[in-house]
């Protein structure tokens, strides 16, 4: 899906290019869970197979009474889902340890081998999960980080929580919804609320009908836009912009990337022949009335290859090959 971005919309309207290209991300709908008892949810192997391949997780939690009239228990449901992810990771870790231990048969006790080093790392991860602690808090060396990334552990993936509520809750959240919001804040988990039924209805409207309905509800934009942006942020991604007559484009790079990385994202030749980057923040470009105006106002600066790109930068790469 396209990542909604007011900044790109402004630049496109200002420069009227032949083509406008948004940043984009892909959503994967994993196989759903099956209720097992009052406190836990069981997921099939297909679910874990699906989610291990993704880069971030969006947990959708029920915040309304279902067809049977059962009241929502969003905190308990989220905790149950978290428990399932921990159990899945523990199972993966234990299976990997068993395979490595077979490689140590016949090896003198105390001998340091790649297998013994990996087992020691896995034991640390296992102990952390069993003590209800976050794997993100485990101090790892560069080599250990590389090994851990190869495991695709679910509990290490960035996540956001989506509370699916009734339409009434959008403008008048209940105490339960407010409590869930506070719970997520204390856990440091990004959370948004939306009404999936309302979002489905809105998606079938024309732009004019959509704007009229949102205005009547006192809502600035569809919740799906916020959801997409929150997922983009959770992935650790930022956007920078390029402007030309053929195309105004939002480019995706990881937060913390340098100007040379931005050049490479556009074309390998730009990175190979990089000289300087002309950089202006979107806010400065908008305030000045455009790119050339921002340059005349001294708001565009020359940066070297190690400049750390900021979200919303407008960039022109000087290069020679």
Secondary structure as GFF3:
##gff-version 3
##sequence-region A 1 321
A	DSSP	alpha_helix	6	15	.	.	.	ID=ss1
A	DSSP	beta_strand	19	21	.	.	.	ID=ss2
A	DSSP	beta_strand	34	35	.	.	.	ID=ss3
A	DSSP	beta_strand	41	42	.	.	.	ID=ss4
A	DSSP	alpha_helix	45	51	.	.	.	ID=ss5
A	DSSP	beta_strand	56	63	.	.	.	ID=ss6
A	DSSP	alpha_helix	74	103	.	.	.	ID=ss7
A	DSSP	alpha_helix	114	130	.	.	.	ID=ss8
A	DSSP	three_ten_helix	135	137	.	.	.	ID=ss9
A	DSSP	alpha_helix	142	151	.	.	.	ID=ss10
A	DSSP	three_ten_helix	154	156	.	.	.	ID=ss11
A	DSSP	beta_strand	158	165	.	.	.	ID=ss12
A	DSSP	alpha_helix	167	171	.	.	.	ID=ss13
A	DSSP	alpha_helix	175	187	.	.	.	ID=ss14
A	DSSP	beta_strand	190	194	.	.	.	ID=ss15
A	DSSP	alpha_helix	196	203	.	.	.	ID=ss16
A	DSSP	alpha_helix	207	217	.	.	.	ID=ss17
A	DSSP	alpha_helix	223	234	.	.	.	ID=ss18
A	DSSP	beta_strand	237	243	.	.	.	ID=ss19
A	DSSP	beta_strand	247	254	.	.	.	ID=ss20
A	DSSP	alpha_helix	259	266	.	.	.	ID=ss21
A	DSSP	alpha_helix	268	272	.	.	.	ID=ss22
A	DSSP	beta_strand	274	281	.	.	.	ID=ss23
A	DSSP	alpha_helix	282	288	.	.	.	ID=ss24
A	DSSP	alpha_helix	291	296	.	.	.	ID=ss25
A	DSSP	beta_strand	301	303	.	.	.	ID=ss26
A	DSSP	beta_strand	313	319	.	.	.	ID=ss27
###
